[in-house]
Amino acid sequence: MQLLRLEAFPVFIGAKYNTVKNVMIDLNAMNGQPNAGAIGVRLGTQGTNTTDTLGANSYNTIQNCTIEDFWRAAVQMYGFQGILNPDRGNRIIGVNGGFCEFKNVNVNAGAAADIRTIEMNAQWNPLIENVKISNIKASVMVTNSVYGIRLNPANSATDHVSGNIVIRNVSIDGIWSDGTTPTTSLAVGMDIQQLGLNSTLTIDNCVVKDIYSNGSTTGRAFGLQLNNGFGTGANVTRIQNCNIYDLRAPRSTATGTATGPALHGMNLQATAGVVTYEVYYNTVLLDGNTAPTLAATHSTNLFWGNFSNAVLDLRNNILVNMTQSGTGRNSVLFGSSGTNFLKLAATTNNNLLYADTAQVLDVIAYNAATDYVTLADYKAAVAPRDTFAVTEKVPFMSYATPLNIRMNKEVTTLANVARSSNSRYYYGCLWKCKKCNHS
């Protein structure tokens, strides 16, 4: 969206203070010739003066809109330059009990190209709130990938997203790279790369579920994949009150520290620079309902690596790993080295960690060299951190398909006692007893 003022020399003025609301867009990307460039709403810059703020597209709102059958993005926001002249204050929101809904993509023909349902770069203070992303599927991928949200896809040091970035009350349900062709193809709920200087990212009250990659080599499934540092400054990413579950990558051979395992509830990186990750009151369940097609599948609820400039503050989470893995390693926590493993903040505490004991190699934690099989092993390794960590098979309403990670309050367990007493040892997503948004 651009406004053009015609003079002797054209002056490009960015789109500002526009609201697109209550609009339904069906792009029919697979009708006839597949269209790999089909985008519902695109904010893109024009002109060449990257320092002129008049050229930026700022303070625009996409509100209570439905966009479907796209192939590239439902919404794409690309600014001039993340440092010199980002777009400012753009919003994708639902209001008055409504949602933006981006859904119903089934790419089953044509040459492979990424699907990035919400895609942004060079943005400052963006807001994504009250959004539902569902049923986004592709069966033509080989190395290309499928994403719910992707910010700064190039991991650019200049075209990053910056300021106060908020992603709140977002549901991502059904991100699939399936079919028989995927090799390294990823399926990712949220992928957010390098942020700008002194930025904050808040991911709050979100659900990420039904994430599936059928990649045959290092194709993987991620709930969250974050790499949020900056070369200097003090970036902070907070992930709170979120539920992540139903991740599957049955053909993946991914393991080790270069790629991490096949399944990641969260993958937290700091290759771009300084960042503190605050991970509070989340529930991540890797269930045991999908058997691997290989002898070994590897999984972890939380992987962190390249942490020389990072800290992980882990509090009051429920992390349960029940993955069927053959001879693969199922870890609840996975630090990519002994040094990175100990980058847990001193305030890390009160986590509920459970690894299924029915598999061959199920461990509470792993540091790329040593398996900490029991909770006692883990607590000894990280002491004095996580002093009040506990372990139990959490009484979710259903571990079977369809999963239901609401707590069965009729069962007396550590998790339920903590909830009923409103103690500081409350584990997992705080909203599960207070709201009905999460299922």
N, C-alpha and C positions, 0 to 999 in steps of 0.2 A: 504494500500500500504506500504510494508516494503521491505527493502533490507537486506539480511542476509549474513554476511561474515562468512564463515566456517573456524573455527580454532579449536584448541584443546577444547576450550570452546566457544560456539557460542556467538557472539557479535551482538546485535540487533541495527541496525542503522535506524533511522526514515526516512521516505520519505521526501525529501526536494527539493524545486525549480522545481517541476513538474508542467506542464500545461496540463490539459485535456480540449480540446476545439473542438467545432463543432461536438460533439458526440451525437448520438441519442440512448437512452436506453429505451426499452419497456420491463418491468419485467414480464408482464403477471401474476401478483400475484393472479389473480382469475381464471386462466386457470387450470382446473382440481381441485386438492386439494388446497384450499386457503392457501397461504403462508404468515403468519403474520410477517415474518422476512425479507421480500423483501426490500432491500436497493439499491439504484442506485449507489452511490459512498460513500464509508466509509473510513475515516481516523481513524484508531484505533491503539493504542500503543501496543507494545510487550515488554517482559522483565519485570524485577521487580525493577530496579534502577530508582526511580522516580526523583532523583536529577541529572541524567546524561542527559544533553541537547542533546547529540547525539541520544537519543532514541525518541525524540519528532518529530512529523510530522509538519514541518514548511515551510512557504513561498510557499505553493502550491496554484494553481489557477484552478478553474473550470470555464470555459469561454464559453459562447454562446452554452451551452449544453441543450438538451431537454431530460427530464426523465419523464416517465409516467407509470401508472398502477403499482405503488409500494404499499407496505403496511408495513409501519413503517416510512421510510423516503426516500425522493429523495436523500438528502445528509445528512450524519451523520458524525460529527467531534467530537471525544472523545479523549481528551488528558490524560496525566499521572496524573497531579495534578496541580490545578489552582494557588497555591501559589509557590510551589517549582519548578515546571517544566511544565508550560503550553505549548501547541503548540503555535507557533508564526506566525502572519502575513498571515494566510490563507485567501483566497478570493473566493467569489462566485460572478461572475460579467458578465455583457454583455458589449461588446465594439463595436465600429464602427457602432453604431445605432442598434446593436443586443441586445438580452436578453438571459439570462438563463430562460428556461420555464419548470416548474414542474407542471404536470397536469393530468387530466383524470384518477381519482381514483374512483372506485365504489365498495366498500366492502359490499357485500350483502349476504355473507355466511361465515361460520367459527366462531371460538370462538373470542370474542371481544378482541381487543388490540389497544392501542393508534395509531393514525396516527399523526406524527410530520414531516411535509414536509421538513423543515430545522431544524436540531437538533444539538446542540452543548453543550459541557461543557469543562472546562479546556482549554480555548483559550485566547490568548492575542492579541489585536489589529486585530480582524477579520473585514472583510469588506463584506457586502452584498449589491450589487448595480446593478441596471438594471436587475431586476428579476421579472418574472411574475409567480404567483401561481394561478391556477384556477381549478375549478371543482373537488374539493376534497370532496368525499362523503362517508359516512358509514351508513348503516342501521342495524348494528348488535350490536351497543354499548348499554351498560346498564349504567355502571359507568365510562367506559373509554371515552376518549375525542378525538377531532379532532382539529389540530392546523395547522396554516400556518407556523409560525416560533416559535420555542421553544428553549430558551437558558437557561442553568442551570436548567433542569427540576426538579431536586431534591431539588432546593433551597439550595444547599450545600455551607457551609462556606469555603470549600477548593477547590471544583471543579468548581468554578465560572468562568464566563467570565470576562475579565478585560482589562485594558488599555484604548485605544481610540476605542470604538466600533461604527461603522457607518453602518446604514441601510438607504440607499438612493435610491429613485426612484424605489420603490418596489410596485407592484400591487398585491393585494390579493383579488380574486374575486370568491367566492363560497367555503365556508367551512361549511359543513353540517354534523350534527349528526341527521339523520332523522329516519324514520321507526317508529314502535310502541313500541320498547323495551327500549329506553333511560329513565333513571330516573334522576340521577345526572350528566349525561353526559354534557360536555361543548363543545361549538364551539367557537374557539378563533382565531382572526387574528394573533396577536403577543402576546406571553407569555414570558416575560423576568424576571427572578428572580435575586437573589442576585448577585451583581457585586463585583469585587475585590476592594482593597483599592485605593482611589483617582482616580477612573475610571470615564470616561465620556461616555455617550451613546447619540448618535444623531440619531433620527428618522426623516428624512427629505424628503419632496416631495413624500409621500407615499399615496396610496389609499387602504382602507380596506372596502369591501362591500360584501353584500350577505352572511351574517353570520347567520346560522340557527341551533338552538338546539330545538329538540322536546322532551326534558326532561320533565317528568311528575311531578317531585318534585322540586329539586333545580338545575336542569339543566338550564344553562344560556348561553347567547350569549354576547361575548365581542369583541369590536374592538381591544383595547389594554388592556392587563393585566400586570402591571409592579410592581415589588417589588425590587427596585434597590439600597438599602442602603448597608452600611458596618458598622461594629461595631465602627470604628473610621474614621477619615479622612473627606473628603469633596467630595463625589460623586455628579455628576451633570448629570441629564438626560434632554435633550432638545428634545421636540416634536414640529416640526414646518412645516408649509405649507402642512398639511395632510388633506385628506378628509376621513371621516368615515360615512357610511350610510348603510341603508337596513339591519338592525339587527332584528331578529325575534326569539321569544321563547314563543309561544302561550300557552303552557301547564304548564309553570313554576309557582311554588308557592313561589319562592324566594322573600324575603323581609327583611327588618331590616338591622342591621349592621354586623351580623355574616357573611352572604354571600353577602350582597348587593342585589339589585333588580334583576329581570329577565334579563333586558337589561342594558348593560353598554357600552356607547361609549368608555370611558376610565375608568379603575379602577387603581388607583395609591395608592400603599402601601409603608410603611417604617418599616415593622417588623424587617428587617435585620439591620437597623441602619441608619446612617446619610445620607441624600440625599436632594438635591434641584431639584424640578421638574420645568422646564421652558417650559410652554405651550403657544406657540406664533403662531398666524395667522393660526389657524386650523378651519375647518368646520366640525361639527358633527350634522347630521340630524337623528333623530328618527322619522320615518314617521308614518302615521296612516292607513296604508294599510292592516294590518293583525289584525283581531279581535281576542281577547283572547278566548280560549275555556273554561276558568274559569270565575268566577264572578269578579276576580280582577287580573290584571297583573301590576307589578311595574317596573318602568324604570327610568334611569337617563342618561344624557349625560356625566356627569363627577362625579365619586365617588372617595373620598379620605378618607383613614382611617389609624389608627395606626401611627399617625403623630407626636408623641412626639419628634422625632429626624428629622423632615422633614419640608420643606417649599414648598408651591405651588405658583409659580409666573405665573399669568394668564393674558395674554395680547392679545387684538385684535383678539379674537376668535368669530366665529359665532356658537352658540349652540342653536338648535331649537328642541323642543320636541313636537311632534304631535301624540304620541302613543295612540292608542285605548286601554283603560285600564279597562273598567268596573268601578268598585269602587276603583281601585288601584291608587297609587300615581305616578304621572309623575312629576319628578323634573328635572330642568336643571342642578342644582348643588346639590350635596349631600355630606356633611361632616358627618362622622360617630359619631361625638359628638360635643357638643358646643365648646369644646377646640380645637378639630381638625378643625372645621369649620373656626376658626379664625387664622389658620396657613397660611392664604393667605399672600403673601409678600406685603410689603408696596408699591411696584411698580405695583401691580395688577391694571389694568385699561383698558378702551376702549373696553370692551367686549359687544357683541350684544347677548342678552339672550331673548329667547321667549318660552313661554309655551302656548300651545293651550288652549283656554278658553272654548272649547266645552265639555270637559270631566268633571268628577265629582270632581277630586282632582288634578288640574294642578297648579304647583307652580314654581316660579323662583328658589327657594332654600329651602333646608331642612337640619336641623342639628341633626336629630334623635330625636328631641323633639319639635321643633317649625317649623311650615310652614311659609315661607316668600312668600306669595302669589303673591305680586306685585313687580315690580322692585323697587319702593320706599321703600318697606319693607326690601328688600335685601340690598339696599344701606345704609339704616339707621343702619342695623345690622353690616355691615363690615366697615363703615366709619372710617377713611378717604380713604379707598381703593375703587377702581372702581368708582371713582367720575363721570367719563364720560361714564359709562355703559348706553346702550340704549336698547329698546325693540321694535320689530316689526316683523310681519310675512314676512320673507325675500322672495323676488320675485325670487325664483328658477324657472327654466324653466318648471319643472314638479314635483309636489308632488305626482302625480299618478304613478302607475306602467306602464312602466319602469321609475324609478326615473331619473331626470336630474338636478343636483345641480349646473349647470352653472347659472350665474346670468342673469336675463332678464333685459338688460340695457335700454329697452324702458320704464321701469317703474321708476318713480322718487321716491326714498326711501332714508332713512338714509344710507343704505349700498351702494347704487349706487352713491349717492352724494359724500360720502367719497372716493369711488374709483376714480371717475372722477376728484376729486380735488387733488388726490395724498397727502391727508392730513395724519397727524399722527393718525387719527381716522379710518384708513383703517381696515376693518373687514374681517376675514376669510382668506382662503388660498390665498396667494399672487400670486400663479401660475395660477389661473383660468383665468386671463385676459392676461397672458404672455406666456403660454404654452398650448399645446393641449393634454398633457399626461393624464390630469384628465377629467373624464366624469361625 
